[in-house]
Amino acid sequence: MGEFVLPYAVVRAEDDPDAAVCAFLESTYEAAADLAAWDREALECPRGTPRHPRLVG
């Protein structure tokens, strides 16, 4: 069906569940963005610091 699935049990079994979810989300985004031929360079920006919004300019 072309879906991305990350079972809850898999996340719970990880030593670092936050990192596992983040890696899953990044990999699914990359796959979808590449498949759709998005201009990723124009769309993406570096990660910020938690609780500190990035400036948009």
Secondary structure, DSSP 8 states (H G I E B T S, - for coil): -------HHHHHHSSSHHHHHHHHHHHHHHHHHHHTT--HHHH-----BTTB-----
